[in-house]
Amino acid sequence: MANAFSYQILKDDTQHVIIKLTGQFTGSDGQESNLVRIQANTLYGALGIDGKPIGYPGAANTTLPYYNLQLFRCWYDVSGTGNVQMVWSADIPQTIMYMTGGSEYDGNGNWVTIPNNSQGTANSNGNIGIITHGMSANDGYTIIAEFRKDNAYYQRGQFNDPGAFNYGIYAIKP
């Protein structure tokens, strides 16, 4: 049996995305080093270079070079002897946080939302990766992370309901 990993989107709307990541290790198949566990331009409302959502009629099938997700909340449980490093993907990955044991990070409480500090570095695109260290046989992790979407890179509904967002002929007047 090989190391097993899963990815599940629990919620994906115009402002937030909640994703569950898991990993289970055999002890003989090495560590995880995946810089694209969460691909930012595949999330709901991701805009293309033309400013329209990817896949929207008439939109170019291209992506922006950077998508600005921000870590808002994170619940995690890392079992065993190793630890998990969540990173912003780039040529030199930037650490978001190290996780060992079980805990949570909540930007809604006394903490702040963690912005992507890799912007401007080579091949920074807004993706989130996972790197593990010291995971042994039967070690594993579960991470449930909530990210805020930056409306410069994700639509907020302006293409679904233009009257609520625009002026002119689509404006809603009292």
Long-range contacts (C-beta under 8 A, 24 or more apart in sequence): 1-26, 2-26, 2-29, 3-29, 3-30, 3-32, 5-32, 5-34, 5-37, 7-37, 7-38, 9-43, 10-144, 12-43, 12-44, 13-44, 14-44, 14-45, 14-149, 14-154, 14-155, 14-156, 14-157, 15-148, 15-149, 15-156, 16-72, 16-146, 16-147, 16-148, 16-149, 17-43, 17-44, 17-69, 17-146, 17-147, 17-149, 18-144, 18-145, 18-146, 18-147, 19-144, 19-145, 19-147, 20-142, 20-143, 20-144, 21-130, 21-141, 21-142, 21-143, 21-144, 21-145, 22-140, 22-141, 22-142, 22-143, 23-84, 23-130, 23-132, 23-135, 23-140, 23-141, 24-138, 24-139, 24-140, 25-80, 25-82, 25-132, 25-135, 25-136, 25-137, 25-138, 25-139, 25-140, 26-137, 27-135, 27-136, 27-137, 27-138, 27-139, 28-137, 31-82, 31-131, 31-132, 31-133, 31-134, 31-135, 32-130, 32-131, 32-132, 32-135, 33-129, 33-131, 33-132, 34-129, 34-130, 34-131, 35-87, 35-89, 35-93, 35-127, 35-129, 35-131, 36-89, 36-127, 36-129, 37-127, 37-128, 37-129, 37-130, 38-69, 38-127, 38-128, 38-129, 38-145, 38-147, 39-127, 40-67, 40-69, 40-125, 40-126, 40-127, 40-128, 40-153, 41-67, 41-125, 41-126, 43-67, 43-69, 43-149, 43-154, 44-154, 45-149, 45-154, 45-155, 45-156, 46-153, 46-154, 47-153, 47-154, 47-155, 52-159, 53-155, 53-159, 56-159, 64-153, 65-125, 66-119, 66-124, 66-125, 66-126, 66-153, 67-125, 67-126, 67-127, 67-150, 67-153, 67-154, 68-115, 68-116, 68-119, 68-126, 68-150, 68-152, 68-153, 69-116, 69-126, 69-128, 69-147, 69-148, 69-149, 69-150, 70-113, 70-114, 70-115, 70-116, 70-147, 70-148, 70-150, 71-96, 71-97, 71-105, 71-107, 71-113, 71-114, 71-145, 71-146, 71-147, 72-107, 72-108, 72-113, 72-146, 72-147, 72-148, 73-104, 73-105, 73-106, 73-107, 73-108, 73-145, 73-146, 74-99, 74-104, 74-105, 74-143, 74-144, 74-145, 74-146, 75-103, 75-104, 75-143, 75-144, 75-145, 76-102, 76-103, 76-104, 76-141, 76-142, 76-143, 76-144, 77-101, 77-102, 77-141, 77-142, 78-102, 78-139, 78-140, 78-141, 79-139, 79-140, 79-141, 80-135, 80-136, 80-138, 80-139, 80-140, 81-134, 81-135, 81-136, 81-139, 82-132, 82-133, 82-134, 82-135, 82-136, 82-139, 83-132, 83-133, 83-134, 84-130, 84-131, 84-132, 84-133, 84-141, 84-143, 85-130, 85-131, 85-132, 85-133, 86-128, 86-129, 86-130, 86-143, 86-145, 87-128, 87-129, 87-130, 87-131, 88-116, 88-117, 88-118, 88-124, 88-126, 88-127, 88-128, 88-129, 89-118, 89-123, 89-124, 89-125, 89-126, 89-127, 89-128, 89-129, 90-118, 90-121, 90-122, 90-123, 90-124, 90-125, 91-121, 91-122, 91-123, 92-118, 92-121, 92-122, 93-118, 93-129, 93-131, 94-118, 94-121, 96-128, 99-141, 99-143, 113-148, 126-153
